[in-house]
Amino acid sequence: MRIELVGRRPLLRRLCPVEPESCSLVLDAQRLTFASPLDLAAIVTLAHAARARGEQVRLITPRDHNVASYLERLDVIRSLPPDTDIVGDLPGGPRADLADRLLEVARLTPAGVDRLAERMGRMLTRHYGDLGRRYFSGVGELMDNAISHGRSSLGAFVAAQVYTGATTGLPGIEFAVCDTGVGVRAHLRRNTANLVPDDDVAALEIALRPGVTGTQELRGHGLNDLWRAVPKGGVARLQLRSGKGLASVVGHGDSRRPTCVLADIDVAGTWASLRVHPY
């Protein structure tokens, strides 16, 4: 499979150029101009999932020197499978300490979740105080889902950034976690009380309803509870990808608009991205 990563935030879009490729995964980032935390974590996740299937992995680096430097700075290159073929230039050079604004791509495991959660908590409270603690409850929900529902031998990968708004005028936070588990559709089928999803789009629609879970436990309000982190404190955009389904939910509190559609890339596991912008 060959995936063309073009423009800004390509893996947050429904349509992304994908072509068949025999026994290999090619991530062509030559025309990438901006990468979100979701793009960063997903690139690494796609690479590890392909390598686990026995495929060769190739990353073609961005032509834009600054974008290539950003991928390197956020540990995308370091986090790829060791035998990944890297084509193109990487700037290298000194690395500034931006621990208060960036969470580089990292593997999320049950043993390491507390450490990563603590770092995220420090980042958010450093910039947003009590409001940051509310934002963190949404981030924590997504981490918990990846650990409890999306667990696999490959693990999950996370990335995050705090945007100060200095260049765009739009401050906020963005967090992403991409797991390599069974995916939303298969997870929901584990609970016989659920409606059986017809496809990946239907699975995401069902998963966003209150009280739905793939376990036999009395839970399943997590994704709905996530929205309690942002009422009167900002507007959130949650995006979920699983299989060929893509769900996007925008709003805050009880005022939110979910949209579920068919996407180009078939995702093994579940990808989740949360963006929050304060008022």
MIZA-950893 format. One line per 3 residues: number of its first residue (from 1); for each residue y, x, z of C-alpha. Coordinates in Angstrom, 2 decimals. Each point is the difference from the previous one (the first is absolute). Example, Ala and Ser with C-alpha at 12.3 -4.5 7.8 and 13.67 -1.06 7.14 Angstrom:
<recs>
1) -4.50 12.30 7.80 ~ 3.44 1.37 -0.66;
</recs>
This chain:
<recs>
1) 0.00 0.00 0.00 ~ 3.47 1.21 -0.86 ~ 2.92 -1.44 1.96;
4) 3.55 0.56 -1.25 ~ 2.42 0.25 2.95 ~ 3.28 -0.84 -1.70;
7) 3.47 -0.58 1.44 ~ 0.72 -1.12 3.55 ~ -2.65 -1.24 2.44;
10) -2.65 -0.50 -2.72 ~ -2.89 -0.99 2.29 ~ 2.07 -2.73 1.62;
13) 0.21 -1.75 -3.38 ~ -2.57 -2.43 -1.36 ~ -0.14 1.65 -3.41;
16) -0.83 3.67 -0.27 ~ -1.32 1.66 -3.18 ~ -3.74 0.61 0.43;
19) -2.34 1.43 -2.63 ~ -3.76 0.69 0.05 ~ -0.96 3.61 0.64;
22) -3.60 1.22 0.05 ~ -1.26 1.29 3.37 ~ 3.45 0.93 1.23;
25) 3.18 -1.21 1.62 ~ 3.28 1.22 -1.50 ~ 3.17 -0.74 1.95;
28) 2.79 0.69 -2.46 ~ 3.26 0.28 1.96 ~ 2.01 1.76 -2.70;
31) 2.47 -2.90 -0.26 ~ 0.10 -0.85 3.70 ~ 3.62 -0.21 1.22;
34) -0.41 -1.33 3.57 ~ -3.05 -0.35 2.27 ~ -0.21 -2.38 2.95;
37) -2.30 0.60 2.99 ~ -2.46 -2.39 -1.68 ~ -0.01 2.10 -3.18;
40) -0.59 3.17 2.04 ~ -2.86 -1.38 2.09 ~ -1.56 -1.81 -2.97;
43) -0.07 3.12 -2.20 ~ -2.00 1.81 2.66 ~ -2.26 -3.01 0.64;
46) -0.75 -0.48 -3.70 ~ -0.87 3.69 -0.29 ~ -2.41 0.02 2.95;
49) -1.68 -3.25 -1.08 ~ -0.53 1.39 -3.52 ~ -1.35 3.31 1.31;
52) -2.45 -1.89 2.24 ~ -1.30 -1.72 -3.16 ~ -0.64 3.41 -1.54;
55) 3.00 -0.07 -2.33 ~ 2.25 2.93 -0.80 ~ 3.59 -0.47 1.16;
58) 3.12 1.26 -1.75 ~ 3.64 -0.38 1.06 ~ 2.70 0.72 -2.56;
61) 3.14 0.82 1.97 ~ 3.43 -1.60 -0.62 ~ 2.35 1.58 -2.52;
64) 2.86 -0.63 2.41 ~ 0.18 3.07 2.26 ~ 1.28 -2.06 2.96;
67) -2.78 -2.57 -0.26 ~ -2.65 2.71 -0.26 ~ 1.53 1.65 3.07;
70) -0.11 -3.34 1.84 ~ -3.74 -0.43 -0.69 ~ -0.59 3.50 1.31;
73) 2.26 -0.52 3.03 ~ -1.77 -3.24 0.97 ~ -3.40 1.77 -0.05;
76) -1.35 -1.88 -3.02 ~ -1.24 3.22 -1.60 ~ -1.48 1.31 3.25;
79) -1.81 -3.30 0.64 ~ -1.76 -0.22 -3.38 ~ -3.71 0.92 -0.28;
82) -0.33 3.82 -0.02 ~ -1.24 0.23 -3.59 ~ 2.74 -2.19 -1.50;
85) 1.36 1.41 -3.27 ~ 3.79 0.30 0.39 ~ 1.80 0.19 -3.36;
88) 3.69 0.93 -0.05 ~ 2.48 1.79 2.20 ~ 0.44 -0.29 3.75;
91) 3.27 1.34 1.46 ~ -1.32 1.33 3.30 ~ 2.61 1.57 2.26;
94) 1.13 -0.60 3.61 ~ -0.75 -3.27 1.75 ~ 2.63 -1.73 2.13;
97) -1.07 -1.73 3.20 ~ 0.67 -3.72 -0.54 ~ -2.37 -1.37 2.62;
100) 2.57 -2.60 1.06 ~ 0.06 -1.54 -3.50 ~ -3.28 0.76 -1.76;
103) -3.67 -0.52 0.70 ~ -1.78 2.16 -2.54 ~ -3.21 -1.27 -1.59;
106) -2.68 0.19 2.68 ~ -3.55 -1.19 0.41 ~ -0.28 -2.93 2.41;
109) -3.15 0.01 2.13 ~ -0.95 -1.75 3.25 ~ 0.27 3.35 1.80;
112) 3.47 0.76 -1.36 ~ 1.61 -3.45 -0.06 ~ 1.72 0.41 3.39;
115) 1.65 3.26 -1.06 ~ 1.33 -1.48 -3.23 ~ 1.11 -3.18 1.76;
118) 1.91 2.06 2.56 ~ 1.80 1.89 -2.74 ~ 0.90 -3.23 -1.81;
121) 1.27 -1.46 3.25 ~ 2.29 2.99 0.56 ~ 1.37 -0.23 -3.53;
124) 0.82 -3.68 0.22 ~ 1.51 0.00 3.47 ~ 2.01 3.13 -0.81;
127) 1.83 -1.90 -2.75 ~ -0.19 -3.64 1.10 ~ -0.57 -0.06 3.78;
130) -1.38 -3.34 1.24 ~ 0.00 -1.35 -3.55 ~ -2.17 2.94 -1.01;
133) -2.54 -1.02 2.63 ~ -0.22 -3.41 -1.65 ~ -0.46 1.62 -3.39;
136) -2.74 2.17 1.47 ~ -2.04 -3.07 0.95 ~ -0.30 -0.78 -3.71;
139) -1.00 3.58 -0.81 ~ -2.54 -0.07 2.83 ~ -1.56 -3.17 -1.40;
142) -0.55 1.66 -3.38 ~ -1.48 3.11 1.64 ~ -2.36 -2.16 2.04;
145) -1.14 -1.90 -3.08 ~ -0.75 3.23 -1.85 ~ -1.99 1.39 2.94;
148) -1.88 -3.17 0.95 ~ -0.47 -1.77 -3.35 ~ 0.33 2.77 -2.59;
151) -2.05 2.69 1.65 ~ -2.02 2.27 -2.28 ~ -1.31 3.55 -0.17;
154) 3.06 1.06 -2.00 ~ 2.43 -1.45 2.50 ~ 3.49 -1.26 -0.80;
157) 3.26 1.75 -0.88 ~ 3.49 -0.76 1.31 ~ 3.58 1.00 -0.80;
160) 3.40 -1.18 1.21 ~ 3.72 0.60 -0.35 ~ 3.16 -1.08 1.76;
163) 2.87 -0.51 -2.45 ~ 3.41 0.63 1.55 ~ 1.89 -1.73 -2.81;
166) 2.22 3.06 -0.53 ~ -0.62 0.07 -3.76 ~ -1.01 -3.60 -0.77;
169) 1.88 -1.99 2.64 ~ -3.29 -1.69 0.87 ~ -1.46 1.31 3.27;
172) -3.50 -0.96 1.04 ~ -3.55 1.10 0.59 ~ -3.02 0.10 -2.25;
175) -3.60 0.49 1.07 ~ -3.21 -0.01 -2.04 ~ -3.69 0.25 0.79;
178) -2.75 0.10 -2.62 ~ -3.59 -0.35 1.14 ~ -3.25 0.45 -1.92;
181) -2.00 -2.73 1.74 ~ -1.73 -3.09 -1.36 ~ 3.21 -1.77 -1.00;
184) 1.41 -3.39 0.98 ~ -2.41 -2.16 -2.01 ~ -3.18 1.56 1.38;
187) 1.46 0.07 3.52 ~ 0.75 -3.74 -0.02 ~ -3.54 -0.74 -1.18;
190) -1.36 1.49 3.23 ~ 1.15 -3.13 1.84 ~ -1.96 -3.05 -1.16;
193) 2.78 -2.27 1.29 ~ 2.30 1.17 -2.78 ~ 0.34 -1.50 -3.43;
196) -1.74 2.27 -2.48 ~ 2.73 1.61 -2.12 ~ -0.45 -0.46 -3.74;
199) 1.73 3.29 -0.78 ~ 2.25 2.66 1.50 ~ 3.17 -2.07 -0.43;
202) -1.53 -2.94 1.86 ~ -1.23 2.38 2.72 ~ 3.54 1.22 0.67;
205) 1.34 -3.57 0.05 ~ -2.61 -0.92 2.62 ~ 0.56 3.18 2.04;
208) 3.70 -0.83 0.42 ~ -0.74 -3.35 1.64 ~ 0.19 -0.29 3.81;
211) -3.32 0.32 1.81 ~ -1.96 1.54 -2.87 ~ -2.26 2.95 0.84;
214) -3.06 1.71 -1.36 ~ -1.50 0.39 3.47 ~ -1.61 -2.48 2.38;
217) 2.69 0.71 2.59 ~ 2.85 -2.34 0.91 ~ 2.61 1.95 -1.92;
220) 1.54 -0.09 -3.43 ~ 3.68 -0.55 0.80 ~ 0.87 3.65 -0.56;
223) 1.70 -0.15 -3.39 ~ 1.92 -3.08 1.06 ~ 0.93 1.53 3.34;
226) 1.37 2.99 -1.90 ~ 3.00 -2.10 -1.02 ~ 1.02 -0.46 3.61;
229) 1.10 3.64 -0.11 ~ 2.94 -0.76 -2.30 ~ 1.60 -3.41 0.74;
232) 3.75 0.32 0.60 ~ -0.39 3.72 -0.43 ~ -0.42 0.49 -3.71;
235) -1.83 -1.03 -3.12 ~ -3.51 1.24 -0.68 ~ -2.11 0.42 -3.10;
238) -3.74 0.26 0.50 ~ -2.19 0.90 -2.94 ~ -3.80 -0.05 0.02;
241) -2.31 1.19 -2.77 ~ -3.76 -0.41 0.03 ~ -2.34 -0.05 -2.96;
244) 2.11 -1.32 -2.87 ~ 2.12 -2.20 2.24 ~ 3.58 0.67 1.06;
247) 1.86 -2.01 2.64 ~ 3.71 0.32 0.71 ~ 1.67 -1.77 2.91;
250) 3.76 0.16 0.50 ~ 2.01 -1.47 2.86 ~ 0.12 -0.09 3.79;
253) -1.44 -2.21 2.74 ~ -1.07 -3.36 -1.44 ~ 2.20 0.52 -3.04;
256) -2.19 1.92 -2.41 ~ -1.23 -0.37 -3.54 ~ -3.52 1.21 -0.90;
259) -0.97 0.71 -3.59 ~ -3.54 1.01 -1.01 ~ -0.73 1.21 -3.54;
262) -2.52 1.96 -2.07 ~ 0.81 3.72 -0.33 ~ -1.01 2.80 -2.36;
265) -1.60 2.48 2.37 ~ -3.31 -0.86 1.70 ~ 0.50 1.26 3.56;
268) -3.06 1.05 2.01 ~ 0.93 -1.09 3.51 ~ 3.42 -1.31 1.00;
271) 3.49 1.39 -0.44 ~ 2.81 -1.28 2.22 ~ 3.70 0.77 -0.15;
274) 2.66 -1.28 2.40 ~ 3.71 0.39 -0.65 ~ 2.60 -1.22 2.49;
277) 3.77 -0.01 -0.49 ~ 2.22 -0.93 2.95 ~ 2.82 -2.49 -0.45;
</recs>
